[in-house]
């Protein structure tokens, strides 16, 4: 008996069907059967199904003699299912890699619930991807099982059949089937969720929900949308037959029905104009007929107690108000801009404050990176200097990890922000200041950058159209024209920044202030971080830090299966995973990382604000092309470069040198090579030490542990201080653990 029966109804999907079937059959979890139902499709879908069935005995094809529609096609596949769980997959959608394994693991962990609800992402025809906006509902569901009554927020999710799997004996016992019609998911999902005694949630993106350019069938203009009334009548009839459920769920269903019908009516492309009044009247009749006795009508649904004419007046007045706002918004914004410019002109006449330093990092995220290191040194060496941080919002200001208590700050765009940026003598940032910050004569702008660059930056992106998508390079250079000093960690970095940003700044050979913590750290620093992250004592810690890809929309390319790597590392090892910051809020973590972190398979360290802490806590860095390698080399701990896609990456993004030829350690071109390097011990052999020593001498020559002090003394106070001597790195330490990272094979 297979674990999953995947039922795939097919009708006019020949362009998408192979991708759908491949996403199922290529899963690492193979204990499945696929029941493909050819719903008398007039295209080549049936032949494609027969082709797959001929080469994979897990596929069974049912050809219907007449077109039955989506719901009844699913019903046709039900009697053939023998799996523990039913999964109804639409034939133009796809599973994400590892989805079935994650589902199977979660089902086992929760001891076989009636229903497992998982997450999905919308994938658009133009290449964009957007995660379900209510993904938090799954994360908040907890580790165990629950009922819909115990966690009613689960019903706020899209009520469709394909974001869940269902225990087959539960479905058979309750007699659930699909009716015909447009909205056939409604009388399935609500009864299922109302009846299930044990529901589990999986906070992982398991399915890509394809958004076709022409939209789905529910976005077409047709009288078939009247079907929604009949489908809700079926759900009300289900509750009428189950008084124990009706008492709890009738008010909810009554409101949900009203919201759903009004949503259909609000879409201008759903109903023919001549049918809109009839649809409204049918909705109001149903709304009155099923209104629970004594129940209050929510404010948003009170329109269903009135006439269609009143509804139209309300809709038209709402549209008129929005149109007026749209038309007046530019004029209001222009007036506000004139007021700000007038105020700025007045304030610019005020004298500069020679002791005022304004700091920002990572687009006003908080006290981080090189600016944070400079600020700390300035408070110690020059306490008379007043340091003020710019933060993006009050939420950032309330996070002590981003803004330590007692740190003076202003919120971006506020009146206080304008006052300090108009009078400050010094500006310190690792990204460009907004264009609204004018450079006054006498001010000094220090640009720290965010590390030593491997990939092309600035004007070098002009011949890389894919890499500079969404970037205005000329504007970037106009903002860089405000720089007075560009901090560099090596002569290599100096040459690159002067080439990438042809502006009138002076390169300051100071080293990178944030890296003082790496050069000067003692063994206790890494130990404290390990304890905070929950790493067991004595574990070997591997930090995996991949960068984003410009050749893939969204930037995410999974070149390494972290679950497999964690399993291969085995006992006595902890795998820290840190995604590129630009991927932290996208769908990347929902594709498995969040779930692996919850289960303790890996530690998702993407949100750790101080990446230097992660470096100190780790024994080995595995990366592809992240600039983190230049900093990590200061620790004199092993680095492995996993360069499986070096060709497409270097061709699309552009790089200043070939990292596979001048690597800080051994290079792998496949997972097999990476596994061998770990298992054999080559990751820490003499050749690895030689490679990182050469790399460190070339790219870290000014990193002597006194960079922050040097910036404060020479650039803020104007005092003399010796420049760093180009050399190796003092105080470097070897890996504390002597173990191999993978068992020898």
ABEGO torsion letter per residue (X at the ends): XBABBBBBBBBGAAAAAAAAAAAAAABABABBBBBBBBBGBABAAAAAAAAAAAABAABBBBBBABBAEAAAAAAAAAAABABABBBBBBAABBBBBGAAAAAAAAAAAAGGBABBBBBBBBBBAAGBBBBBAAAAAAAAAEABBBBAAABAAAAABBBBAAABBBBAAAAAAAGBBBBBEABAAAAAAAAAAAABABBBBBBBBABBBBBBAAEBAAABBBAAAAAAAAAAAAAAAAAAABAAAAAAAAAAAAAAAAAAAAAAAABAAABBAAAAAAAAAAAAAAAAAABBBGBBBBAAAAAAABBAAAAAAAAAAAAAAAAAAAAAAAAAAAAAAAAAAAAAAAAAABBBBAABBBBBBGGGAEBBEAAAAAAAAAAAABAABBBBBBBABAAAAABAAABBBGBBBBBBGBAAAAAAAAABABBBBABBBBAABBBBBGBBBBBAEAEBBABBBEAAAAABAAAABGBBAAAAAAAAAABABBBBABAAAAAAAAAABBBBBBBBBAEBAAAAAAAABBAAAAAAAAAAAGBBBGBBBBBBBBBBBAABBGGBBBABBAAAAAAAAEBGBBBBBBBBAAAAABAAAAAGAAAAAAAGABBBAAABABAAAAAAABABBBBBABAAAAAAAAAGBBBBBBAAAAAAAAAAAEBABBAAABBAEBBBABAAAAAAAAAAGAAABAAAAAAAAAAAAAAAAABAGAAAAAAAAAAAAGBBBBBBBBBBBBGBBBBABABBABBBX
